[in-house]
Amino acid sequence: MNKLRTFLKMTFIGGVIVLLPIAALVYLVKWMIGIISDVIDPFTEALTDTWHMSDYAALAIAVLTSVFVCFLVGLMAKTSLSVRLFGAAGSRIQSWLFSGLESRVLRVVPRYAMIRETVMRLLGTEPVPAFSSVALVEVSELGTMATAFVSDTHPDGSYTVFIPSGPNPTSGNVYHVKREHVHPVDVSVEVAWKSIVGCGAGSKKLMEAYRARPSGAER
């Protein structure tokens, strides 16, 4: 009976672990679609009422217009390109739109930063910080190691490292660690960054690089 109860419990928990992220993703997509619909619905209604278009044609035009606006905003975000195309006016628009509007207005809007970060992750455009290298850092006497980014090295051989938390690698803690507890690995910062966003998925390259280090390698 105990074995059956344990089996049922673990099976249920396993199902929850699999389905919960899927449900969260579906909810997020539905929520984003709802926001987009709220934005373009007035436009589609105006097209159908004024130009007597079919609902499908009005929706198609509204979607294409939204895509064009996103492209235009993204174009203005590229400072060098906007200056090249629009001259000084492009530079001023870029400065106001992204330096002023985002930092002074949008950043104080509740959940704006979270939404922006989530969208960047979904689109795979989240910037990766310019750390010098990747290392595995011993965090216990039992041989447990954490993925870390090397922030700085010091004359005594010690390291300053940043150990991020998953799945949000922009938060974490800074540690100053003796060299014997730091194991640099030959993988790119981007590979390690993606493994943290994936809650450990993709760590195979990290471990392979660690095992491939020559015996007695300098730390």
C-alpha positions in Angstrom: 0.0 0.0 0.0 2.8 2.4 0.9 4.6 1.6 -2.4 1.3 2.3 -4.3 0.8 5.6 -2.5 4.4 6.6 -3.2 4.0 5.7 -6.9 0.8 7.6 -7.2 2.3 10.6 -5.4 5.4 10.7 -7.5 3.5 10.2 -10.7 1.2 13.1 -9.9 4.1 15.3 -9.0 5.9 14.4 -12.2 2.8 15.3 -14.2 2.5 18.7 -12.4 6.2 19.4 -13.1 5.7 18.7 -16.8 2.4 20.5 -17.2 2.9 23.6 -15.1 5.5 25.2 -17.3 3.3 24.4 -20.4 0.3 26.0 -18.7 2.4 29.1 -17.7 3.6 29.5 -21.3 0.0 29.1 -22.7 -1.2 31.7 -20.2 1.6 34.1 -21.1 0.9 33.7 -24.9 -2.8 34.2 -24.3 -2.2 37.2 -22.2 0.1 38.8 -24.8 -2.5 38.0 -27.6 -5.1 39.7 -25.4 -3.0 42.9 -25.1 -2.4 43.0 -28.9 -6.1 42.5 -29.6 -7.0 45.3 -27.3 -4.6 47.6 -29.2 -5.7 46.7 -32.7 -9.5 46.2 -32.1 -10.3 49.9 -32.3 -8.4 50.2 -35.5 -10.2 47.2 -37.1 -13.5 48.5 -36.0 -12.7 51.9 -37.6 -11.8 50.2 -40.9 -14.9 48.1 -41.0 -17.2 51.0 -40.1 -15.6 53.6 -42.3 -14.4 51.6 -45.3 -16.9 48.8 -45.0 -14.2 46.1 -45.1 -14.7 42.6 -44.1 -13.5 41.6 -40.6 -10.7 39.5 -42.0 -9.4 42.2 -44.3 -9.5 44.8 -41.5 -7.7 42.4 -39.2 -5.0 41.7 -41.8 -4.4 45.5 -42.3 -4.3 46.1 -38.5 -1.8 43.3 -38.0 0.4 44.5 -40.9 0.3 48.1 -39.5 1.3 46.8 -36.1 4.2 44.9 -37.6 5.3 48.0 -39.5 5.1 50.2 -36.3 7.3 47.6 -34.5 9.8 47.6 -37.3 9.9 51.4 -37.3 10.4 51.6 -33.6 13.1 49.0 -33.8 14.7 50.9 -36.6 14.8 54.0 -34.5 16.4 52.0 -31.7 19.5 51.5 -33.9 21.1 54.8 -33.2 23.6 54.7 -36.1 21.1 53.6 -38.6 18.5 56.2 -37.6 21.1 58.9 -37.8 22.1 57.8 -41.2 18.5 57.7 -42.5 17.1 60.7 -40.7 20.1 62.8 -39.7 20.0 64.8 -36.5 16.3 64.4 -36.2 16.8 60.6 -36.0 19.3 61.0 -33.2 17.0 63.3 -31.2 14.0 60.9 -31.7 16.2 57.9 -30.6 17.4 59.8 -27.5 13.9 60.8 -26.5 12.2 57.6 -27.3 14.6 55.2 -25.7 16.8 57.1 -23.3 14.0 59.3 -21.9 10.7 57.5 -22.4 11.9 54.1 -21.3 14.2 55.1 -18.4 11.9 57.8 -17.0 8.4 56.6 -17.8 8.2 52.9 -18.7 10.6 51.7 -16.1 8.3 52.9 -13.4 5.3 51.2 -14.9 4.4 48.1 -12.8 5.8 44.9 -14.3 7.2 46.6 -17.3 10.8 45.4 -16.6 9.5 41.8 -16.1 7.4 41.9 -19.3 10.3 43.3 -21.3 12.7 40.7 -20.0 10.3 37.9 -20.6 9.6 39.0 -24.2 13.4 39.3 -24.9 13.9 35.7 -23.6 11.1 34.3 -25.7 12.6 36.0 -28.8 16.1 35.0 -27.9 17.4 38.6 -27.9 18.3 38.9 -24.3 21.7 40.6 -24.1 24.5 38.5 -22.5 26.8 40.5 -20.2 30.5 40.7 -21.1 32.1 38.6 -18.4 35.6 37.5 -19.1 35.1 33.7 -18.8 33.1 30.9 -17.3 34.0 28.7 -14.3 32.7 26.0 -12.0 33.0 27.1 -8.4 33.1 24.8 -5.5 30.3 25.7 -3.0 30.6 22.9 -0.5 33.1 20.4 0.8 31.1 17.6 -0.9 32.2 18.6 -4.4 29.1 20.5 -5.3 29.8 23.2 -7.9 27.9 26.1 -9.2 28.1 27.7 -12.7 29.8 31.1 -12.3 31.1 34.0 -14.5 34.5 35.4 -13.8 34.2 39.1 -13.1 37.8 39.8 -12.1 41.1 38.2 -11.1 43.5 39.5 -8.4 47.3 39.5 -7.8 47.1 36.8 -5.2 45.4 34.4 -7.6 41.9 34.7 -6.2 38.8 35.4 -8.3 35.8 37.6 -8.1 32.9 35.7 -9.6 29.2 36.2 -10.2 27.0 33.2 -9.5 23.6 33.8 -11.1 20.3 32.2 -10.1 18.2 30.4 -12.6 16.1 30.9 -14.6 16.8 34.6 -14.2 20.6 35.0 -14.6 20.5 38.8 -14.1 20.1 38.2 -10.4 22.6 36.4 -8.2 25.5 37.1 -5.8 29.1 38.2 -6.1 31.8 36.1 -4.4 35.5 36.5 -3.8 36.9 33.0 -4.0 40.4 31.5 -3.5 41.9 30.1 -6.7 41.8 26.4 -5.6 38.0 26.5 -5.5 37.6 27.9 -9.0 37.7 25.7 -12.1 37.7 27.7 -15.3 36.1 25.9 -18.2 36.5 26.4 -21.9 33.0 27.3 -22.9 31.6 30.6 -24.1 29.7 32.9 -21.8 26.7 32.6 -24.1 26.6 28.8 -23.6 26.7 29.1 -19.8 24.1 31.9 -19.9 21.6 29.8 -21.9 22.1 26.8 -19.5 21.1 29.0 -16.6 18.1 30.4 -18.4 17.1 26.8 -19.1 17.4 25.8 -15.4 20.4 23.6 -16.1 19.4 22.3 -19.6 22.4 22.4 -21.8 24.9 22.0 -19.0 26.4 19.0 -20.8 29.0 21.2 -22.6 30.0 22.7 -19.2 30.6 19.3 -17.6 32.4 18.0 -20.7 34.7 21.0 -20.7 35.4 20.5 -17.0 36.3 16.8 -17.5 38.4 17.6 -20.5 40.7 19.9 -18.5 44.2 18.4 -18.2 45.2 16.9 -14.9 46.9 19.6 -12.7 45.7 22.4 -14.9 46.2 25.9 -13.5 43.2 27.4 -11.9 
